[in-house]
């Protein structure tokens, strides 16, 4: 069975389970690092390694007890088992397409004897209260692979911090094992060829198909065994690597991952510049201004509806709107259809507002006519960039706001700079004094 990246008819878990993230354009409310992550150093968390002859391979998935947890009672039973465990493996599956900040959909946990899969959508409000303590306990080792994102998702969704982490990706890098993927480590240490076709599937789907549960279990089932094998190699390799103590190096790197704090993505007036990281996509001054305003509008719609900006208006479609500048609904929908977005509910709902933004070029046109020049002619020199230190020869500089959302920077007598959101690198030469009422 194949589950695609996006299953459009899935009811939003946010609505089903009352998940209400704070998508406001304000910093994430973060209590700061727990005392355990400050009080304990990586040196204190390094374990006493076992010998290779004591490493026991895990049983097969079929022979290992498995529990799917979707009730508070099941979560409480899991906590009880983890409280007596000295180590456990963890992985998460998330969906970043149908929520603004992302949403953790599944948690996989394996002990030495059992596998668990937790429905973190249905139990969203209970995960933190029940599991926060065992994840933070410095006496319990948590084994994860490529934990960078998972650490942040645990903080964001459940207020969970991790103390005492062994990240097998960091160990793979120290051991120089080649590809650092979990798929490579499963083959290298376990002889297991994982089926990674579900890596990018829509993990919001319920009930989970048997194949997806199998994939989810594989991500943690073998991880403690891989940890045993890597730890033994790290100890045996002292003096043969570029680090004096390779095992300590892995713990130092893993500890630093745990100390990373989640930060919400915030909209800034120059955020749209991410669209042009590799160039201006062949757009002129007016079209870049349209891109800046569409980007800002898209951000607001995504926050209000708890959707990703890519779901609301994909970058490629946004840039094509800026390139072709549709003026009618039929033209708008024709362009959207070429991206298979013509039936997109949020795009249809906000089509009027987006068309208005695309067609609202009057301020730039007026400024161009008044000054008898084309604002596309040449880039604004650094010495009159209002974001940089003004040149000593300038007489003065001031800004004027417009009802349409533009601001105009006037560096008298050298230039007038028209902008929709932030400096775009263009200016309009001014022959003489420019009065605010001459623009409007």
N, C-alpha and C positions, 0 to 999 in steps of 0.2 A: 504493500500500500504506500502511495506517495501523498504526503501532506505538503501543500505549497507554503510559500513564505507568508501568504495572506489568505485567510479564509473569510470572505467578506460578510457572510451571514451569521457569524458567531455573535451572540449578544455580548455587549461590552461588560467585562467583569466588574469594571468600576461601578456600573449601574446595578448589577446583580448583587454585589456584596458590599455596597456602600463605601467604596474606596474613593476617597476625596483628597487627592494630593494638592498641595499649595503650589499652583502654577503662576502665582503672581511674579512680576518682574522685580523681585526682592531676593536678597541672599537666603540660602537655605538656613533654617534655624538649627544650629548645630551646638550641642552642649559642650563640645570639645572632647579631647582624648580622655578616656577613662584613666583612673589612677594606675590600673594594672599595666597599661601600655607605657606609662612614664616611669613607674617604679621598677619594672623588670627590664634588664638589658638582654640583648640577644645571647650574651655569654652565659647568663643564668638559665637560659631556656634550652641550651644544647643538651641533648640526652646522652646517656651512656649506650654506645652502640653494641648490638649483638654481633655474634660471629656469623659468617656466611653459612656455616653448617646448621645453624639453628633457624634459618629462614625457611618458613613453611609456605608453600604455594597455596593460594586459595582454592576452594572447591569450585565446581562449575556453577553457573547461574542457576541451572535447574536443581542442583542439590542444596542450594543455599536458601534458608528461610527468608521470605520476602513479605513485607507489609506495606500496603498502600494506605496512607493516612489522610483522611478527609474529615475527621471529627476531633473535637477538643479532647475527648477521652483518649483517642489514639495518640494525640500529641502529648498528653500527659504521660502515657505509657512509654513513649519514645524518650521523653526527658528522664524518666526513672532509669532507663537502660543506659543512657549517656552519662548519667551521674556516677555510675559505677565503672564506666569505661575509662581507660587511660589514654586512648587515642581513637579518633574516628576520621573518616574521609568525607569530604563535602564537595558538592557541585551545585550550580544553579542553572536553570533555563529561564530566559527572559524574553519579553517582547518589547521592542523599541519602536514599533511602527504604529501601533494604535493607542499610544499614550504620549503625552508631551515629554515627560522625563524618563519614561521607560517603566516597566512593570515586571516584577519577578513572578513567574508563573509556576515554578516547580523547584523543590529542593530535594536533592538526593543525598542520603547519608548511608555510609557503610561502616559497621564495626568489624571486628575480626570474625564474627560468626553470623551476622545478619545484614540484609539490605533493606533500606526504607526509602520510599518516595513520598514526599509531603506535598499536598495540594496547597500551595501558598496563596492561591487566589481565594479559595473558599475559606481558608483559615488566616487570611491576611491580618486580621486584627489580633490574633492570638499568638502568632509566631514569636513576636518579640517578648511578651510576658513569660512564655513558657521556655524559650530556648536561649534567651539573652545570657543567662548565668553560665551555662555550660560552654558557650562559645568564648566567653571572657575568662573562664577559669584558666590560669596559667599552668595548672598541673595537668591539664588535658591537652594533648597535642592534636592539632587540626592539620590534616594533610589535604592540600588542594593543588590543582594544576592551573597555572596562569591565573592567579587569584586576584589580579589587579581590579578587574571589573566587579567580580563577586564581592569583594570587600566593600566597594562603594555601594553596590545594590543592597547589601545587608544593612548598611547604615541608613540609606535613603528610605527603604520600605519598612524596616522593622526596628530601627534603632539598635541594631546588633553590631558590636565590635568584636574582633577576633584577636585573642592573645595566644601566643605560642603556635606559630604557623610554620610548617615545612612545605614550601612551594616547590613541587617537582619540576616546574619549568625553570626555576632558578637553579635547581640542582643539575638539570640537563645542561644548562649554559656553563656552569662551573666545570662539569665533567666533560664538556665539549663532545656531546653525543651526536652532533649533527642536527637534523631537524628537531626543533624543541616542542613539537606538537605532542598531544597525548596519544594520538593515533600511532605515531612513531614509537613512543615508549611502550605501548601495548604490544606491538610486534616485537620490539627489541627484547623486552624482559619476559613477556608472557606468551608470545607466539599467537596472539589474538589479533585478527584483522577486523577492526571495528568498522561498522557500516555508518558512515558519516552523512548519509543522505538526509538525516533528520536534524542536522545541526542548525539549519536555518528555517526549519518548519515553524508553523504558527503554533506555539506552545500554549495558546489560550484554549485550544480545542478540548472539549470534554464530551463524552469520556475519552480518555487517552487510548488510542489504538495499542494493541499488544506490541507491535513493532516499535512504537515510540517508547513504551515502558522498558522494553529490552535495551534500547539505545541508552536511555537515562540511567539504568542500573549499571551498564558497562562503564560509565564514566567514573564511578566510585568503587565498584566491586573489586577491582584489581589494584586500586591506588595504594592501599596500605602495604601490599606486597612489593610494589614498585618502590615505595618509600624505603622498605627494608633493604632491598638490593642496592639502591642508590646510597643509602647511608653507609653500608658496609664498604662500598667502593670509595666513598669520600674519606673514610677513616684509613683505609688501606693505601690511599693515594697521597697521604701527607708527605710533602717534600718533592712530589713528582709533578705538581701543578704550579701555577704561577702564584698560588696563595700558600702561606705557611700552614694554615689550617683550613682546608677546603670545606669541611663540615660547618665550621663557624661562619665562613663566608656565606654559605647558603642561608643560615639562620639570620645573619645580619641583613641580607637582602630581603628575606621573607618578613622580618620584623619591620623594615622600612615600608613594605607594602601595607602592613597592618596599620601603620601610623598615618597613612594617607587619608585625608578627610574628603567626604563628598561635597561637591559644590554644584549648585544649580547653574545651568546656562542662563546668562542674563542678556537681554537685548540692549545693545548700545547703538548710538546713532551711526556708527561706522560698521556695524555688524554685517551689513550687506556686502562689504568688501570681500567676504569669504567666497562670494560667487565668482570673483575675478582673481582668484589666487594664481591662476596660470595665464592671465591676460584678460582683456576686456571683452572677449568673445565677439569682437568685430562690431561692438555697439558704439554709437556716437554719444555725444554729451547728453542730448535729450533722452535717449534710450537708457543710459545709465541712471539718470534721475528717476525714470519710471521703475527701473529695477530696485532702486533704494526704497521707493514708496510701496511697491508690491511686497518687498521683503518685510517691511514693517507691518503691513496689513496682515500678511500671512502669519507672522509671529503672534499677533493679537488673536486671530481666529483660532490658532492651534492651542494657545493657552486657555481660551474660553471654553473650548470643546474637549480639552484633554486629548488632543491628537498630536502626532508628530508633524513637524513642518513639511516633511517629505510626503506625508499622507494628504495634507491640505492642498499643497501645490508643489509638485516635484521641481527641483532646480532646473531641469532641462525644459520643462514646460514654461516655467517662469521666464527663462531667458528667451524662449521662442516668442512669447507674448511681447517681450520688449523689442525683439527684432522685427516682428511683423506688425505690431501696434494695431490690433483689430479694433474696429469702431462700431461693430454691430454684434448682436448675439449670435447670428449665424456664422460670422467670421470667427468669433471667440470659440464656439463649439466645434467648428471645423478643425481648428488648431488643436483643441483639447482631444478630439477624436483620434488624431494622429498619434497621440500618446496614450490612447485607450482610457482617457479620463472624462469622456463626454457625458458619462452617467454618474459621475462622482457627486454624491449628495451635497457635500460642503461647497464644492466648486459651483454647482448650480445655484445653491442658496445664496452665495455671495457674488454671483456673476455681475450683478448690477454695480456693486461697489468696486469690483476689480476693473470693470470697463470704464468707470468714471475716473479711476486713478490713471489708467492707460491713456485716456483722452485729455487729461487735464495738463496741457503743456503751455497754457496761455501766459504764465508769468515769464517763462524763459523766452517765449516768442516776443513779448513786449520789450524785454530788456535788450534783445537782439536788435529790434527795430529802432529803439531809442538811440542806441549807440552806433547804429550803422555797421554792425559787424556780426560775424558768425561765432557763437560761443564754442564751436567745434574746432576753431582754427588752430590753436596751439595750447600746449600745457601751461599751467600757471607756474612761473618760476618759483624756486624755493624761497627766494628772498621776499616774496609777497604772499607766501602761504600763511594764512592767519593762525595755523596751528604751531608755527615756528616763531622764533624770536624775530620781531619786526626789524627791518633794515634801518640803520641809523639815519639814512637819507629820507625816510618816510616823514611826511609832515604829520599825518594822523590817520587812524583807521577806526571805523565804527561799523556796527551792524544794524540792519533794519529787518524786522520780521514782516511776513506777509500772511494774510488770512488763509492762503492755500497751503501753508505749511513750509514754504521756502524761507530761507533767510538770505539776505544779500550782504556780502561783506564789501565795503567800499574802502579802498586804500587810495586816498586822494593825494595827488591827482593821477596816480598811475593806472589804477584798474578798478573794475567792479566785478565782484565774484558772486555768481548766482548758484545756489545750492539747495537741494531738496532735503538732505539729511546731514551730510558731513562733507568735508572738502573732497571734490572729485578730481582736482588737478587741472581745472580749466579757468580761464578768466576772460573777461570782456574788456578791451581797452576803452578808456574814457578820455575824451579830448578835453573836457572841462568839468566844472563843478556838476555833481549829480545830486539832485534834490529828491527826497523820498516821494513827494507827490508826483514826480515825473514818471514814476514806474506804475503808479496805481490810479 
